[in-house]
Amino acid sequence: MQGNGEHHANDERLPATARAAGFASPFDRAAWFDLLEAYGFAGQGRVDAHGRAGGVTAWLPLRIERPGEVAGLTNWYSFAIRPLYTGDGDHETARRALSQNLRRTAGRLTLYPVSEPDELTAALRAAGWWVKVTPAGDRHWLDLGDMDHDAWWTSRPGALRSTVQRKAKKGIVDIQLLIAFDDGSWAAYEQIYAASWKPEEGHPALLRAFAEAESARGTLRMGLARIDGIPVAAQFWTVEDGTAYIHKLAHVEDSLKASPGTLLSAALFRHVIEVDGIKRIDFGTGNDGYKRDWMNRHDPLWRIEAFNPSRLAAWGPALKAFARSQLRKES
C-alpha cells in the first residue's frame, strides 16, 4: 500500500484527536504544541507536516527555523517529539507519505529530543532523505514491571533509603501533596525555584499555563516541603496513561541538611505508585547523577538531522554534518 502522495499546504492543523503510538504523553497533544506556538516557540512559523495513507494520517508539528529549514516544535520543557496519528491504518506508510510531502517544502529537518528514532529515520530514508542520527542526551526512567512501591523501594540504594528514614524521623520537614493547581502553592514553587541552585526559569508564564492546563485535565501532581512553615522544596509532576512525568523540582540551598527535596520525592513516588497506580516514571532529559538513585533504566536521547538531496542548499550542511560524524568515529 502506498501513500497517496498528495502535498498538503499549511492550512491543516494537528487535530485534538491525534495520538502517539504507544503510551500517551503530555507532549503528544495538540494543546501542547498550541501552547508552544502561543508563547513564541514557533520560529518563523509553524508547520504541521502530515501525510496520509488510507485511513490514517501521520502528523509532525514543526517550526520554520529559516527558509527551507524546519525543526521539531519543542523547547527545553519537552521530553521528546515523535509522530502523532489520526485514524486507523498503516502507520509506516503514513510516516513515509509525511516524509515525502516534507521533501517538497524543506531542505533540512532537525528533531530533538527523540527517544526512539528507528521508525522515523526509516521512513525518512525510504522517502529519499539523507539522515544522520546522533546520541545527544540522556533519559532516566523507572520501569516498575510487577513491583509494588515497597519492592521498588527495597531495590533502591541503601544510602538513599537511610537518608529518607533518618530525616523523616526528625519530623523537621512537613510535606504537602496537591492534585489541583493553587495560586499560593505555585507562587511558593516560583519563590523556591528563584532561591535554588537552578538557572533562571526559561519561561515561567508558559510553565504556569501548562500546569493550569494539566490541573484542568486532572493530571497535575505537585508537592511542597516546608520547614517551620516556610516553603523550601517543590516539585511539579503529571500522571497519564500509567506514567508519571517529573517536570520540575527545586529546593532552597540552605535547607539541604534537612533533605526536603529527597523527602518530597519519596512522598510523590509513593503517591503516584500506590494511589495513581502508575507503572513508569519518566525523569525527563538530562544525566544528573541523583536520577540514578531513583530510576532503574537509562537510555540515550537522539538528534535526527535529515537533508534533502534535491535541494542544493542542503548539500553543504549535509557534508559538514557527516564529516563531523566521521571525525568522531576516527578520534
C-alpha positions as CSV (number, residue, x, y, z in Angstrom):
1,M,0.0,0.0,0.0
2,Q,1.4,3.4,-0.9
3,G,0.6,6.8,0.4
4,N,-1.5,9.0,-1.9
5,G,1.5,11.3,-2.4
6,E,-0.6,14.5,-2.3
7,H,1.0,17.6,-0.9
8,H,-0.8,19.4,1.9
9,A,-0.3,23.1,2.4
10,N,0.0,24.5,5.9
11,D,-3.8,25.1,6.1
12,E,-4.4,21.9,8.2
13,R,-3.6,21.9,11.9
14,L,-2.9,19.0,14.2
15,P,-6.3,17.8,15.3
16,A,-7.0,17.4,19.0
17,T,-7.7,13.7,18.3
18,A,-4.1,13.0,17.2
19,R,-2.4,10.4,19.3
20,A,1.1,8.9,19.5
21,A,1.6,5.1,19.1
22,G,2.1,3.5,22.5
23,F,1.5,5.2,25.8
24,A,0.4,8.8,25.9
25,S,2.5,11.8,27.0
26,P,1.6,15.4,27.8
27,F,4.0,16.3,24.9
28,D,1.9,14.4,22.4
29,R,-1.2,16.6,22.4
30,A,-2.3,19.4,20.1
31,A,-2.8,21.6,23.2
32,W,1.0,21.4,24.0
33,F,2.0,22.5,20.5
34,D,-0.6,25.3,20.5
35,L,0.9,26.4,23.8
36,L,4.4,26.5,22.4
37,E,3.2,28.5,19.4
38,A,1.3,30.9,21.6
39,Y,4.4,31.6,23.7
40,G,6.7,32.3,20.8
41,F,8.4,29.0,20.1
42,A,7.3,28.6,16.5
43,G,10.3,30.3,15.0
44,Q,9.4,31.9,11.7
45,G,6.2,30.0,11.5
46,R,4.5,26.7,12.4
47,V,4.2,23.8,10.0
48,D,2.1,20.7,10.9
49,A,3.6,18.3,8.4
50,H,1.5,15.3,7.6
51,G,1.0,12.5,5.2
52,R,-2.0,10.2,4.5
53,A,-2.2,6.5,3.7
54,G,-5.6,5.0,3.6
55,G,-7.5,5.8,6.8
56,V,-4.5,7.1,8.8
57,T,-2.7,10.4,8.8
58,A,0.7,10.9,10.4
59,W,1.5,14.3,11.8
60,L,4.7,16.1,12.9
61,P,4.5,19.6,14.4
62,L,7.4,21.7,13.2
63,R,8.7,25.2,13.3
64,I,10.4,27.1,10.5
65,E,14.0,27.9,11.5
66,R,14.8,29.8,8.3
67,P,13.6,29.4,4.7
68,G,14.0,25.8,3.7
69,E,14.9,24.6,7.2
70,V,12.4,23.1,9.8
71,A,12.8,21.7,13.2
72,G,10.6,19.9,15.7
73,L,8.2,22.2,17.6
74,T,9.8,21.7,21.0
75,N,11.5,23.6,23.8
76,W,13.6,22.9,26.9
77,Y,10.4,21.6,28.7
78,S,9.8,18.9,26.1
79,F,10.8,15.3,27.0
80,A,10.5,14.1,23.4
81,I,9.0,14.6,19.9
82,R,7.5,11.9,17.7
83,P,4.9,11.4,15.0
84,L,1.3,11.5,16.0
85,Y,-1.6,9.8,14.2
86,T,-5.3,10.2,13.4
87,G,-7.4,7.3,12.1
88,D,-6.7,3.6,12.0
89,G,-4.4,2.1,9.4
90,D,-0.9,1.7,8.2
91,H,1.4,4.0,10.4
92,E,4.5,3.0,8.4
93,T,3.2,4.1,5.1
94,A,1.7,7.3,6.6
95,R,5.1,8.2,8.0
96,R,6.6,7.7,4.6
97,A,4.0,9.9,3.0
98,L,4.7,12.6,5.6
99,S,8.4,12.3,4.7
100,Q,7.8,12.5,1.0
101,N,5.5,15.5,1.4
102,L,8.0,17.4,3.5
103,R,10.7,17.0,0.9
104,R,8.7,19.3,-1.4
105,T,9.0,22.2,1.0
106,A,12.1,21.7,3.1
107,G,15.8,21.1,2.5
108,R,16.7,20.3,6.1
109,L,14.9,18.8,9.1
110,T,16.2,18.6,12.7
111,L,14.4,16.8,15.5
112,Y,15.4,16.7,19.2
113,P,14.8,15.1,21.7
114,V,13.9,11.8,20.1
115,S,13.7,8.7,22.4
116,E,13.0,6.0,19.7
117,P,14.4,7.1,16.3
118,D,14.3,3.9,14.3
119,E,10.8,4.1,12.7
120,L,11.0,7.7,11.8
121,T,14.5,7.5,10.4
122,A,13.5,4.5,8.3
123,A,10.6,6.5,6.9
124,L,12.8,9.5,6.1
125,R,15.4,7.3,4.4
126,A,12.7,5.5,2.4
127,A,11.5,8.9,1.2
128,G,15.0,9.8,0.0
129,W,16.3,12.0,2.8
130,W,20.0,11.7,3.8
131,V,19.7,11.0,7.5
132,K,22.1,11.3,10.4
133,V,21.2,10.1,13.9
134,T,23.4,11.2,16.8
135,P,23.1,10.4,20.5
136,A,22.6,13.8,22.1
137,G,21.5,13.5,25.7
138,D,20.2,11.1,28.3
139,R,16.9,9.8,29.7
140,H,16.4,8.2,33.1
141,W,13.2,6.4,33.8
142,L,11.7,3.8,36.1
143,D,10.1,0.6,34.9
144,L,8.2,-0.9,37.8
145,G,7.1,-4.0,36.0
146,D,5.4,-6.2,38.6
147,M,6.9,-4.3,41.6
148,D,4.8,-2.5,44.1
149,H,6.1,0.5,46.0
150,D,7.7,-1.5,48.7
151,A,9.5,-3.8,46.3
152,W,10.8,-0.9,44.3
153,W,11.9,1.0,47.4
154,T,13.9,-2.0,48.7
155,S,15.7,-2.1,45.3
156,R,17.0,1.5,45.8
157,P,20.5,2.3,47.1
158,G,20.9,1.9,50.8
159,A,22.2,5.4,51.3
160,L,19.0,6.9,49.8
161,R,16.8,4.7,52.0
162,S,18.8,5.5,55.1
163,T,18.6,9.3,54.4
164,V,14.8,9.2,54.0
165,Q,14.4,7.1,57.1
166,R,16.6,9.3,59.3
167,K,15.4,12.7,58.0
168,A,11.7,11.7,58.2
169,K,12.1,10.6,61.9
170,K,13.3,14.0,62.8
171,G,10.0,15.5,61.8
172,I,11.5,18.8,60.7
173,V,10.0,18.7,57.2
174,D,6.3,19.0,56.5
175,I,5.1,17.5,53.2
176,Q,2.0,18.7,51.3
177,L,0.8,17.0,48.1
178,L,-1.7,18.6,45.7
179,I,-3.7,17.3,42.8
180,A,-5.0,20.7,41.6
181,F,-3.4,24.0,40.7
182,D,-3.4,26.5,43.5
183,D,-2.2,30.1,43.1
184,G,-0.5,30.2,46.5
185,S,1.3,26.9,46.0
186,W,2.5,27.9,42.6
187,A,3.8,31.2,44.0
188,A,5.7,29.2,46.6
189,Y,7.2,27.0,43.9
190,E,8.4,30.1,42.0
191,Q,9.9,31.5,45.2
192,I,11.7,28.3,45.9
193,Y,13.0,28.0,42.3
194,A,14.3,31.5,42.4
195,A,16.3,30.7,45.6
196,S,17.5,27.3,44.3
197,W,20.7,26.2,42.6
198,K,18.8,26.2,39.3
199,P,19.4,28.7,36.5
200,E,16.7,31.3,35.8
201,E,13.4,29.7,34.8
202,G,13.3,29.6,31.0
203,H,9.7,30.7,30.5
204,P,7.7,30.9,33.8
205,A,4.4,32.1,32.1
206,L,4.4,29.1,29.8
207,L,5.2,26.6,32.6
208,R,2.3,28.1,34.7
209,A,-0.1,27.8,31.8
210,F,1.0,24.2,31.2
211,A,0.4,23.4,34.9
212,E,-3.0,25.1,34.9
213,A,-4.0,23.1,31.8
214,E,-2.8,19.8,33.4
215,S,-4.7,20.6,36.5
216,A,-7.9,21.1,34.5
217,R,-7.3,17.6,32.9
218,G,-6.9,16.1,36.4
219,T,-3.3,15.0,35.7
220,L,-1.3,17.5,37.9
221,R,0.6,16.2,40.9
222,M,2.5,18.8,42.9
223,G,4.4,18.7,46.2
224,L,5.7,21.3,48.6
225,A,8.0,20.8,51.6
226,R,8.1,23.3,54.4
227,I,10.3,23.8,57.5
228,D,8.8,25.9,60.2
229,G,6.0,26.9,57.8
230,I,8.4,28.2,55.2
231,P,8.4,26.5,51.7
232,V,11.9,25.1,51.0
233,A,11.3,22.5,48.2
234,A,8.8,22.0,45.4
235,Q,8.1,19.6,42.6
236,F,5.7,19.6,39.6
237,W,4.7,16.2,38.1
238,T,1.9,15.0,35.9
239,V,0.4,11.5,35.5
240,E,-1.0,10.0,32.4
241,D,-1.7,6.6,30.8
242,G,0.2,4.7,33.5
243,T,3.2,7.0,33.5
244,A,4.3,9.8,35.8
245,Y,6.4,12.7,34.4
246,I,8.7,14.7,36.6
247,H,8.8,18.2,35.1
248,K,10.4,20.5,37.7
249,L,12.0,20.2,41.1
250,A,13.9,22.6,43.2
251,H,14.9,23.3,46.8
252,V,16.4,26.2,48.7
253,E,20.1,25.6,49.2
254,D,20.3,26.5,52.9
255,S,17.8,23.8,53.7
256,L,19.9,21.0,52.2
257,K,20.9,19.4,55.6
258,A,17.2,18.5,56.2
259,S,16.9,16.8,52.8
260,P,13.5,18.3,52.0
261,G,13.8,17.6,48.3
262,T,14.6,13.9,48.9
263,L,11.7,13.5,51.4
264,L,9.4,15.2,48.9
265,S,10.5,12.9,46.1
266,A,9.9,9.9,48.3
267,A,6.4,11.1,49.1
268,L,5.5,11.7,45.5
269,F,6.9,8.4,44.3
270,R,4.8,6.7,46.9
271,H,1.6,8.6,45.9
272,V,1.9,8.0,42.2
273,I,2.7,4.3,42.6
274,E,0.2,3.5,45.4
275,V,-2.6,6.0,44.6
276,D,-2.4,6.6,40.9
277,G,-1.2,3.1,40.1
278,I,1.4,4.1,37.6
279,K,4.0,1.6,36.2
280,R,6.5,4.0,34.7
281,I,8.1,7.3,35.9
282,D,10.0,9.5,33.4
283,F,12.6,11.9,34.8
284,G,12.9,13.8,31.5
285,T,16.1,14.9,29.8
286,G,19.5,15.1,31.5
287,N,22.0,12.9,33.1
288,D,22.1,14.3,36.6
289,G,23.7,11.8,39.0
290,Y,20.9,11.8,41.6
291,K,18.4,10.4,39.0
292,R,20.2,7.0,39.1
293,D,19.2,6.6,42.8
294,W,15.5,6.7,41.9
295,M,15.4,5.1,38.4
296,N,16.3,1.7,37.0
297,R,16.5,2.5,33.3
298,H,18.8,4.7,31.3
299,D,18.6,5.3,27.5
300,P,20.2,7.8,25.2
301,L,18.2,10.6,23.6
302,W,18.8,11.2,19.9
303,R,19.1,14.0,17.4
304,I,17.8,13.4,13.9
305,E,19.2,15.6,11.1
306,A,17.8,14.9,7.7
307,F,18.9,16.6,4.4
308,N,17.0,16.7,1.2
309,P,19.4,15.8,-1.7
310,S,17.1,17.5,-4.2
311,R,18.0,20.9,-2.6
312,L,21.5,22.1,-3.5
313,A,21.5,24.3,-0.4
314,A,21.3,21.2,1.8
315,W,24.4,19.6,0.4
316,G,27.0,21.8,2.2
317,P,25.4,21.3,5.7
318,A,25.0,17.6,5.0
319,L,28.6,17.2,4.1
320,K,29.7,19.1,7.2
321,A,27.4,17.0,9.4
322,F,28.5,13.7,8.1
323,A,32.2,14.8,8.1
324,R,31.9,15.6,11.8
325,S,30.4,12.2,12.5
326,Q,33.2,10.5,10.7
327,L,35.9,12.5,12.6
328,R,34.3,11.5,15.9
329,K,34.5,7.8,14.9
330,E,38.1,8.1,14.0
331,S,39.2,10.1,17.1
